[in-house]
Amino acid sequence: MDRFQIKIVPAVICFGSQKYLSGVDIDRELLYRKLEQEDVLPTTSQPSPGQFLEAYAELADEGHSILVITVTARASGVYQSAMLAKSMLSEADIEVVDSMSVSVGAGLLILAAARAIRAGRTKEEVVASVKDIRERLYVYATVPTLKYLRRSGRVRRAQELFASLLDIKPILCIRNGVVEPVDKVRTRRRSLERVLGLMAEAVGGDGRIVAGVGHANVPEEAAWFKGKVQEMFNCEELLVVDFGIAITALAGPGLLGMVAYRL
């Protein structure tokens, strides 16, 4: 991201009354340490309109047109904050696009947009390209425990206990901007294999794809998973990244998944 000079407006991570800006005053190391040491599970909140307005004003003063790509509006208020800030600076050239995804999914769209801009495409062409990729972007992931998602309101306490007792690992996807359970299996390895199988069904096994593998503090599993992706798919590009702080705070350590779109 740094090589494209992409500006990030950080989410807020809350441990009780303590608030941190993601990537500013809390990094992954501190997040994992707090998750291990504290009884309070974290919550997240979207950046305020004021945070977006500050970023917009700075970029507009430098003479830039501004393209904003947010995480899905159906799971977060980030898009609404970005749009409200846009209305406060009507003289600036600002386009806000809902990625209808999260984390690595939004990241792949941002990278595609940055490369199109660097290639000299017009703003209209860049936005059209991002929206086109968005419609064929698939996301599948699995988590080892539902404890963190329960706190975020995605699952109930009874579901968490049931899954824990039977060693059930949920498979999650994003459909129309909504995070949904799509399957459940027993054992971690089977859950990872199921993610791969679902992605193969979604994008096919013969065409070229752009893909990202995201993980939350499980680098060895991610390396194994990357090898399987390379065996199964014809990857034009394959990125392996640590999930962002906000998504890790919501889903917890051990989150591992794949994002891809067909070229």
N, C-alpha and C positions, 0 to 999 in steps of 0.2 A: 504493500500500500504506500509506503514512504516514497518509493521512486516515482509515483504518480502525483505526489503532493496532495493526497486526499485528506480533507479535513473531517475529523470525527467529532460529533457532539455526544458527550458521554452520558450513559444512563446513570441512575443513582442506585447504589447498593446499600441496603439498610440492615444492620444487625441491632435489633431493638431500637434504641434512640440514637445510635451511632449511624451517621450517614457518610458515604464515601462516593466520590465520582469514579466510575469505572475507568481504569487505565491511567488515572491521574493521581489519586491518593490511595488506591488499592490495586495491587497487581495480582496475578494468579497465585504466586507463592503465599502472599498474605491471606488471600481468600481460602486456600486449602488449609492453611494453618488455623484459621479461625473456625473453619468447618469441623476440624478435628478437636479443637479445644473448647468450643463454646456450646452450651446447651441450646442457645437461641439460633434457629435457622434463619437464613437471610431472606429478605424480600427485595423486590426491585420496583423502581418507578421510572417513568419516562423522563427524558430531559424536559425542562420547562420551556414554554415559548420564549422566555427571556434568554435562555441559553442559545436557542436557534437565532433569535434576533441579533444577538451579539456576533455570532458567526457570520450571519448574512451581511451585517453592516461592514464588518471587516473586509469581506470579499468584495462587496459592492464598491467600497472606497478604493479598492485596488483595480477597479474596472472590469471585474469578472462577471460573466453570466454564471448563474448558479444552478446546478442540477443536484437535487437532494433525493437520495434513495433510502427509504426507511424500511424497518422491519414491518411485518404484516399488521395492518390496521385492525385486523380481527382478533389480535391477541395482545395488542399494546396500544397505548395512546400516543406513541411517538409521531405517527402520521398527523394526528390532530394538532399536536404541538407545533410541528413544522408548518402546517397550513395556517395556523393562527398567526405565527410569526411572519409568514409571508404577507398576510393582510395588513400587518403593521408597517411594512416597508414596500408600499405599492410602487415606488419609483424604481426599484431594483428588478432585474430580469431573473426571476426565480421559477423553476419548474420542480414540483414535488411529485415523486413517483412512489407508489406503494409496491414494494417488492413482492408482497404476498408470501414472503418466506421469512426466515430468521437466520442469524449467524452466518454460517458458510454459504447458505443459499443466497442471502442478500449480498454476501461478499463476491460471489461469482458474477452477479449482475453488475456490481460496482466495477469490478475489473474489466468486464466487457465494455462498459461505458467509457472507462478511462482510456482503454486502447483505441476505441472508436474516435474519441476526442483527439488523441495523439495522431491518429491517421488522417485528421483533417475533416472528419464528417461534420455536418451541420448539427445544430442542437436538435432540430426536428428529426434528423436521421438517427441520432444517438438515442433519443427517447423512443422512437419506433423500434429500434433494435432491442433495447432493454425490455420493452413490453412483449416483443416477439419471443425472446428467450424465456421470459417469465412464464409464458403459457406452456412451455415444454420443459420446465424445470421440475425435477422430482427429488424428494427428500424422504429418506428412511433412516431411522435410528433406533437404538435400544438403550435402556438404562438397567443397571443391576438392582435398583431398589426404587420403590415408589415414594419413599419417605419425603423427598424434596418436592416432588410434584404434588403430593398431598397438601403440603404447606402452601403451595402456590394456588391451591383451589382446583387443580386439574383432576384430582381423584379424591375419593373419600377414604376415611380411616379404615373402614371395613375392607375396602378393596386392597389397601396396602397390606393389612395383616393377612388376608387370604393369599395374596401373591407371595408373601414372605414364607408362609407355612408350606406352600407347595413348590417353592423355588421357581415360581413363574416369572418369566422375563417378558415384559410387554414390548411390542414393536410399534413404533410411532411413525406417522407420516404427516405431511402437510398437504391438505386438499383445500383448494379455494381459499388459501390464507389461514386455514384453521388447523391447529395441531390435533390429530385424532389418533386413537389406538386403532391399529389395523389387524393385529394378530397377537397371539401370545404363545410362547413355547416354554419348555422346561430346559434349563441349563443355559449358561452364558454362551457357550460355543454354538449351540443351535440357534440362539437369537441372532448372532452375527451372521451365520450362514443363511438364515431367513431374510435378513436385510439384503444380502447379496442376491438372493433369489428373486425377491420382489423388484429390485432395481433392474435385474436382467429382463424380467417381464415388462417393465415399464419402458426401457430404452432399446430393448433388443440386443442381441449379442454380436451383430455383424457390423453395425454402423460405427462411425467415429463419434466419440463423446468427449466433452470437457467435464471433468469430475473433481470433487473435493472430498477428502476424508477428514472428518473432524473428530477430535477426542478430548475428553476432560481428564487429564492426569493419568492416562493409561497408554504411555508411548509404546510399550512392547506389544500390546494387543493391536494398537494402531499400525505398527510395522507389519504384523502378521496379516492384518486386514488389507493393507496396501498391496501386499504380495498377491492376495487372492483377487483383488480388483484388477491388477495387471494381467493375471492369468485369464480372467473371464471377459475382459472388455478391451476394445480397441481405443485406448485413451490418447487423444490428441494432446491433452494436458491433464496432469493429475497432481493436485496439491494435497499436502498433508499438513493440517494446522491444528493448533490447540483451539478449542472452542473459546469464545469470548467470555469475559467475566460474568456478564449479566445472564447469559444462557446457562452457564455452569452453576450460578447461584440458584437458578430455578430448578434445574434438572438434577444437579449433583454430580460429584466425581463419578467417573465410570461411563458417562454418556459417550456413546460412540456411534457414528453413522456416516452416511454417504449422501452426497448431493451430486446430481449430474443432469446434463442436457445433451441431446443429440444434435450434432452439427448437420 
